[in-house]
Amino acid sequence: MIEFTFWDIVRNLLLAARWTVLLSIVAFAGGSIAGVAILLLRISKRRWLRRAAEYYIGLFQGTPLLMQLFLLFFGLPLLGFRIEAWTAAVLGLTLCASAYLAEIWRGGVQSLPSGQWDAGSSLGLHYIGQLRLIILPQAFAITRAPTVGFLVQLIKSTALTSIIGFEELVRTSNAINNATFEPFTVYGLVALIYFVLCYPLTRYTKILELRTARQH
Amino acid sequence: MGYALDFGWLNGAIGMIASGAAMTIFLIAVTTVAGVILSIFGAAAKRSRYPILRKAVAAYVELIRNTPFLVQLFFIFFGLPRFGIRLDPVVAAMLAMTLNMTAYTTEIVGSGLDAVPKGQREAAAALGLPTWLVFIKIVLPQALKVIFPALTSQIIIMMLESSVVSQIAVRELTYEADMLQARTFRAFETYFIVTLVYLGMSIGLRRLLFAGGRRAIAGGMA
């Protein structure tokens, strides 16, 4: 029987929180890159590409993230990929984040007046140039608040990866709880760690929202 | 190599999937009703004269919104028995879902109530309606009309999130999926089917709420 002092619990939880942070960052970065790709499809001039992106987004927003993780975790090995919890977690959160981010940014793109596109083409810019230099920078700027808001959601979502066996904060806390039988302390501390991670970002979202509101 | 998908188990599993789906629908129905009623009080408290009440609601909202639902659930189910509060899994799930839902809908309901012009209240009061009737007949229907889309989205998000309560052995859809895949050894096919069921439920729920909501609210407005 190993004795856990309060500080042992805190130390172990903080060590595990590194994985939560790492997973959040990797999934957000991956989701942003894939999200831009989905966004391009979603605002494409070809109808079937738009439709395909719409279905992709609807699929990820209409099913539980837990199911998405399960499908990857159990499905990819069938296709011959060796998969570990970390891979399934990163892949699942990345795909899910790409759908949400694409939808957020689409709102930004569509809120821009069509004169922005026209102005771009009158400068002799091609479609890609218009997107890169005129449309996307403005769309990202308008949607900064919801994007940061989604990051908060993503950090909270990493908790679900504990269920497919990824050793992050919640899974570690389950193990500590099983050893110490102090669920109140353990889960209280876990909630506190998530709060410390998320609350500054939530505050930042509020500031961004106020700033956007003042500009308009 | 090559792996042949097999859905032969599905025939014997429809009953389990249906009962799991029924549990999920029950949970979200209870959560929606309780959550909306509580968030009316929450929104009122946030606009009250007493700073302590306003601060308490704000703290509750921030606390819930900045921690994962799974942790809230574990805290309620595993943590509370320390104070002698031992909850049945279903009750714990309903409590956790309602507390989570209310934190989000308090903001939504509040913004809807703010959107109703003050003149509406004054006009109704001038007609001699008592305050509670003014609220139920005049203010609430108009507020609901404004917040309906946001509320619908939140209900669907909560329904999808409810898959997590399988972790405390509530026999809802995800729990039944876990049981099925353990029995059939067809994990991918099982989760695939259940994912489709969730997708159908979220599309159906959205349609239902919009169809029902339009009629009910239009009636209330007249």
Boltz contact constraints between the chains, C-beta under 6 A:
constraints:
  - contact:
      token1: [A, 62]
      token2: [B, 199]
      max_distance: 6.0
  - contact:
      token1: [A, 62]
      token2: [B, 202]
      max_distance: 6.0
  - contact:
      token1: [A, 63]
      token2: [B, 195]
      max_distance: 6.0
  - contact:
      token1: [A, 63]
      token2: [B, 198]
      max_distance: 6.0
  - contact:
      token1: [A, 63]
      token2: [B, 199]
      max_distance: 6.0
  - contact:
      token1: [A, 64]
      token2: [B, 160]
      max_distance: 6.0
  - contact:
      token1: [A, 64]
      token2: [B, 163]
      max_distance: 6.0
  - contact:
      token1: [A, 64]
      token2: [B, 198]
      max_distance: 6.0
  - contact:
      token1: [A, 66]
      token2: [B, 163]
      max_distance: 6.0
  - contact:
      token1: [A, 67]
      token2: [B, 191]
      max_distance: 6.0
  - contact:
      token1: [A, 67]
      token2: [B, 195]
      max_distance: 6.0
  - contact:
      token1: [A, 70]
      token2: [B, 191]
      max_distance: 6.0
  - contact:
      token1: [A, 71]
      token2: [B, 191]
      max_distance: 6.0
  - contact:
      token1: [A, 74]
      token2: [B, 187]
      max_distance: 6.0
  - contact:
      token1: [A, 74]
      token2: [B, 188]
      max_distance: 6.0
  - contact:
      token1: [A, 75]
      token2: [B, 188]
      max_distance: 6.0
  - contact:
      token1: [A, 78]
      token2: [B, 3]
      max_distance: 6.0
  - contact:
      token1: [A, 78]
      token2: [B, 188]
      max_distance: 6.0
  - contact:
      token1: [A, 156]
      token2: [B, 68]
      max_distance: 6.0
  - contact:
      token1: [A, 159]
      token2: [B, 68]
      max_distance: 6.0
  - contact:
      token1: [A, 159]
      token2: [B, 70]
      max_distance: 6.0
  - contact:
      token1: [A, 183]
      token2: [B, 78]
      max_distance: 6.0
  - contact:
      token1: [A, 183]
      token2: [B, 79]
      max_distance: 6.0
  - contact:
      token1: [A, 184]
      token2: [B, 79]
      max_distance: 6.0
  - contact:
      token1: [A, 184]
      token2: [B, 82]
      max_distance: 6.0
  - contact:
      token1: [A, 187]
      token2: [B, 71]
      max_distance: 6.0
  - contact:
      token1: [A, 187]
      token2: [B, 74]
      max_distance: 6.0
  - contact:
      token1: [A, 187]
      token2: [B, 75]
      max_distance: 6.0
  - contact:
      token1: [A, 187]
      token2: [B, 79]
      max_distance: 6.0
  - contact:
      token1: [A, 190]
      token2: [B, 71]
      max_distance: 6.0
  - contact:
      token1: [A, 191]
      token2: [B, 67]
      max_distance: 6.0
  - contact:
      token1: [A, 191]
      token2: [B, 71]
      max_distance: 6.0
  - contact:
      token1: [A, 194]
      token2: [B, 67]
      max_distance: 6.0
  - contact:
      token1: [A, 194]
      token2: [B, 68]
      max_distance: 6.0
  - contact:
      token1: [A, 195]
      token2: [B, 66]
      max_distance: 6.0
  - contact:
      token1: [A, 195]
      token2: [B, 67]
      max_distance: 6.0
  - contact:
      token1: [A, 198]
      token2: [B, 66]
      max_distance: 6.0
  - contact:
      token1: [A, 199]
      token2: [B, 66]
      max_distance: 6.0
  - contact:
      token1: [A, 202]
      token2: [B, 66]
      max_distance: 6.0
